[in-house]
Structures are given as structure tokens and as C-alpha cells.
Amino acid sequence: MDFNPGAPAAGGDRLDISDLIDFVGGSTDLAGVIAGGYVQLVAAGGTSVHIDFDSDGALNGESFSNVATLQSTGVVPTQTFNDPAQVAALADNIIVS
């Protein structure tokens, strides 16, 4: 999916993964679901990012499945990233609650 990371009010895209997060009872913000081990953002080349989901979070080791790949995010991630600045760059666009 070619993804416009601009502010949603200005026409930026949004990806709603709230049904997945509601199902597992995770946090209500992107940084929280990443810290809980439910979501990871993974470099996919250039400014593309894989959004991966693990239904049991930090329990039982990692078992992530890809739920979306965002292209042209404007973020240049390195591997799996949890850098607050990079997460914040997408936080308004990835809906978790």
C-alpha cells in the first residue's frame, strides 16, 4: 500500500488495526502496543515498513505475522525499530484503539 504519512486531517492515510488490538486487550497507543510485544514495525527497504502482529504479545516468545506493508512512509527505519521518534512519525496514522 502506498502510504501518505501526513497528518490525517490534511489527507494523510490511516491504517486501523484496532480490531486486532481490541481482541488481545493491548494498549491504546502505538508505542504501548510495541512495548507490549503485540506490534512491531520492521524495515522493508527504502521507506517501506512492515506492520507485524503477535497475538500474545511478550508471552511465549515472538510469533509475529505480517498484517500490512506500508510503502513511501517517509520514515527510513533500520531493521525492527522502536525508536520513539520513528514510532511518533507514524503514531497518528496507525490506529490502535
C-alpha positions as YAML, in Angstrom:
chain: A
units: angstrom
residues:
- id: 1
  name: MET
  ca: [0.00, 0.00, 0.00]
- id: 2
  name: ASP
  ca: [1.44, 3.40, -0.97]
- id: 3
  name: PHE
  ca: [1.10, 5.26, 2.31]
- id: 4
  name: ASN
  ca: [0.86, 9.02, 2.83]
- id: 5
  name: PRO
  ca: [2.23, 9.67, 6.35]
- id: 6
  name: GLY
  ca: [0.92, 13.23, 6.51]
- id: 7
  name: ALA
  ca: [-1.46, 14.34, 9.23]
- id: 8
  name: PRO
  ca: [-4.81, 12.59, 8.77]
- id: 9
  name: ALA
  ca: [-6.64, 15.94, 8.95]
- id: 10
  name: ALA
  ca: [-4.56, 17.08, 5.97]
- id: 11
  name: GLY
  ca: [-5.30, 13.99, 3.88]
- id: 12
  name: GLY
  ca: [-2.70, 11.59, 5.28]
- id: 13
  name: ASP
  ca: [-3.52, 7.90, 5.23]
- id: 14
  name: ARG
  ca: [-4.60, 5.87, 8.24]
- id: 15
  name: LEU
  ca: [-4.22, 2.17, 8.94]
- id: 16
  name: ASP
  ca: [-6.72, 0.89, 11.52]
- id: 17
  name: ILE
  ca: [-5.51, -2.19, 13.41]
- id: 18
  name: SER
  ca: [-7.73, -1.53, 16.42]
- id: 19
  name: ASP
  ca: [-9.72, -4.76, 15.96]
- id: 20
  name: LEU
  ca: [-6.52, -6.77, 16.40]
- id: 21
  name: ILE
  ca: [-5.51, -4.79, 19.48]
- id: 22
  name: ASP
  ca: [-9.03, -4.90, 20.98]
- id: 23
  name: PHE
  ca: [-9.01, -8.69, 20.50]
- id: 24
  name: VAL
  ca: [-5.94, -9.07, 22.72]
- id: 25
  name: GLY
  ca: [-6.67, -6.21, 25.13]
- id: 26
  name: GLY
  ca: [-3.50, -4.30, 24.32]
- id: 27
  name: SER
  ca: [-2.55, -0.68, 24.98]
- id: 28
  name: THR
  ca: [-4.38, 2.25, 23.43]
- id: 29
  name: ASP
  ca: [-1.40, 3.85, 21.69]
- id: 30
  name: LEU
  ca: [1.17, 2.68, 19.15]
- id: 31
  name: ALA
  ca: [4.15, 2.99, 21.49]
- id: 32
  name: GLY
  ca: [2.28, 0.91, 24.11]
- id: 33
  name: VAL
  ca: [1.40, -1.95, 21.77]
- id: 34
  name: ILE
  ca: [5.01, -2.03, 20.57]
- id: 35
  name: ALA
  ca: [6.30, -2.08, 24.17]
- id: 36
  name: GLY
  ca: [3.81, -4.86, 24.99]
- id: 37
  name: GLY
  ca: [5.16, -7.00, 22.17]
- id: 38
  name: TYR
  ca: [1.93, -7.00, 20.16]
- id: 39
  name: VAL
  ca: [3.14, -4.95, 17.19]
- id: 40
  name: GLN
  ca: [6.49, -4.44, 15.59]
- id: 41
  name: LEU
  ca: [7.46, -2.10, 12.80]
- id: 42
  name: VAL
  ca: [10.08, -3.68, 10.54]
- id: 43
  name: ALA
  ca: [12.18, -2.15, 7.79]
- id: 44
  name: ALA
  ca: [11.08, -3.39, 4.38]
- id: 45
  name: GLY
  ca: [13.54, -1.48, 2.20]
- id: 46
  name: GLY
  ca: [13.72, 2.23, 1.49]
- id: 47
  name: THR
  ca: [10.87, 3.96, 3.30]
- id: 48
  name: SER
  ca: [8.67, 0.87, 3.39]
- id: 49
  name: VAL
  ca: [7.60, -0.61, 6.72]
- id: 50
  name: HIS
  ca: [6.07, -4.00, 7.59]
- id: 51
  name: ILE
  ca: [3.44, -3.88, 10.34]
- id: 52
  name: ASP
  ca: [3.65, -7.20, 12.19]
- id: 53
  name: PHE
  ca: [1.31, -8.53, 14.91]
- id: 54
  name: ASP
  ca: [1.80, -11.09, 17.70]
- id: 55
  name: SER
  ca: [-1.46, -12.13, 19.37]
- id: 56
  name: ASP
  ca: [0.08, -12.99, 22.75]
- id: 57
  name: GLY
  ca: [2.46, -10.05, 22.96]
- id: 58
  name: ALA
  ca: [5.58, -10.66, 25.00]
- id: 59
  name: LEU
  ca: [4.36, -14.08, 26.22]
- id: 60
  name: ASN
  ca: [5.69, -17.33, 24.72]
- id: 61
  name: GLY
  ca: [8.41, -15.72, 22.63]
- id: 62
  name: GLU
  ca: [7.98, -13.88, 19.36]
- id: 63
  name: SER
  ca: [5.46, -15.14, 16.84]
- id: 64
  name: PHE
  ca: [4.79, -12.18, 14.56]
- id: 65
  name: SER
  ca: [2.70, -12.28, 11.38]
- id: 66
  name: ASN
  ca: [2.71, -9.53, 8.79]
- id: 67
  name: VAL
  ca: [-0.61, -7.67, 8.60]
- id: 68
  name: ALA
  ca: [0.38, -4.85, 6.25]
- id: 69
  name: THR
  ca: [3.26, -3.33, 4.33]
- id: 70
  name: LEU
  ca: [3.28, 0.44, 4.02]
- id: 71
  name: GLN
  ca: [5.28, 1.98, 1.19]
- id: 72
  name: SER
  ca: [6.54, 5.56, 0.95]
- id: 73
  name: THR
  ca: [6.14, 6.22, 4.68]
- id: 74
  name: GLY
  ca: [8.73, 8.98, 4.83]
- id: 75
  name: VAL
  ca: [10.43, 7.05, 7.65]
- id: 76
  name: VAL
  ca: [13.70, 5.25, 6.91]
- id: 77
  name: PRO
  ca: [13.74, 2.51, 9.55]
- id: 78
  name: THR
  ca: [16.64, 0.22, 10.37]
- id: 79
  name: GLN
  ca: [15.57, -3.39, 10.97]
- id: 80
  name: THR
  ca: [12.92, -3.67, 13.73]
- id: 81
  name: PHE
  ca: [12.59, -0.21, 15.16]
- id: 82
  name: ASN
  ca: [11.28, 1.08, 18.44]
- id: 83
  name: ASP
  ca: [12.94, 4.49, 18.29]
- id: 84
  name: PRO
  ca: [10.39, 6.88, 19.82]
- id: 85
  name: ALA
  ca: [10.94, 9.47, 17.06]
- id: 86
  name: GLN
  ca: [10.28, 6.95, 14.30]
- id: 87
  name: VAL
  ca: [7.25, 5.49, 16.09]
- id: 88
  name: ALA
  ca: [5.92, 9.01, 16.72]
- id: 89
  name: ALA
  ca: [6.24, 9.77, 13.00]
- id: 90
  name: LEU
  ca: [3.59, 7.11, 12.30]
- id: 91
  name: ALA
  ca: [1.59, 7.24, 15.55]
- id: 92
  name: ASP
  ca: [-1.18, 9.48, 14.17]
- id: 93
  name: ASN
  ca: [-1.54, 7.25, 11.12]
- id: 94
  name: ILE
  ca: [-1.68, 3.78, 12.72]
- id: 95
  name: ILE
  ca: [-4.89, 3.49, 14.75]
- id: 96
  name: VAL
  ca: [-4.78, 1.01, 17.64]
- id: 97
  name: SER
  ca: [-7.87, 1.97, 19.65]
...
